[in-house]
């Protein structure tokens, strides 16, 4: 039996980390899952699967989080975040703060700073 060789790094999909902020009257516990469900509703199952969406991090005090997405699908994710209006039955706005290619840089620059 032949073993399957791992994919070369040059053939892997490059990823980006999109930092977002939730603006609402009350503090949200962790709306990351609900955000991804609403984004999937906008993009559809196929496009969201191609984008490789994944929640990475959420800061409850600053109400900021990080979503991992494929490089080619950053604009689609930004657009779909514009259409999220309600989270946890509370009127809210999801605002894109920035995009980075490195998770550590995204956290340090947009969340900690």
N, C-alpha and C positions, 0 to 999 in steps of 0.2 A: 504494500500500500504506500502510495506517495503521500507525503505530507503537503498540506497547502502552505505555500510560501506567504509570509506577511507582505502587505502592501507597502511599496516604497514610499518614503515621505514625500517625494515629488509628485506622486499620484494621488495623495490624500487631498480631500477638500480643505481649503484653508478656512479658518474660522475667525470670527470677530466677536468681540464682547460689547454689547450695547448696554449702556447704563441709562436707567430711566428713573423718574421721580414721580410719586403719586401726590397730587394736590387735592386734599379733601379736608372737611371740617373736623373729622375725627381720625385718630390714629388707627391704621389698619394692622392686624396681627401679621398675616403673611398672605397677601393676595396673589402671589406669584402663580399659583395653580389656576386661579380664576382668570388671570390675564392670559395665560397660554390657551385656555379653553376658548376665550373670546377671539384670540388671534387665529386659532385654528378655524373658527367659524367664519372669519373673514377670508383667510387665505384658501381654505379648503384643506382636506386631508392630504391630498397629493402634494400641493405646494409646501405645506408645513412639514411634511416628511422629507422633501428635498432640501428644505432649509436647515433641517437638523436642529430644531429649536430645543433648548434646554435651560431650565432655571439653574443658576449657579449660586447666587447669593442675594440676601435681602437684609437691609439694615432697618429695624423697626423704628428707631428714634428719628433718623433722617428721612425715612420713607423712601429710600432709594434701593434699587435692585439691579442685578446684572443678568442678562439673557445671552446665552451663547447661540450664535447663528452663523450659517455659511456666508462666505464673503459675497457671493452673488445675490444674496437675498436680504441684505441689510435694508435697502430702500423699501422693499415690500413690508418688512417688519415695522419700520418707522411709520409707514402709511397706515398699517393695521392698528397700531397703538393710538393713532389719532381718533379712531372710531370707538374706543373703549370709553364709555360714559358713566357706567355704574359698576361699583365694586362693593361687595358685601351690602347690597341694598342701600348704598350711600352714593350720592352724586359725586363724581370725582373726575379728575383729568390725569391722564398719563402723559408725561412730558419726557421727551428724549433729551438727555443731558450730553452724552457723547459716545463715541465708538473708539475702541482700541483693539489692537491685535494681540495684546498681552493682558492676561487677567490681573496680574499684580499691578500693572500700570493703570488699568481701569479703576481698580479699587483705590489706589493711592491718589490719583489725580482727581477723580470725580466724586468719590464717596468720602474719603478721609479728609481731603483738602477742601 
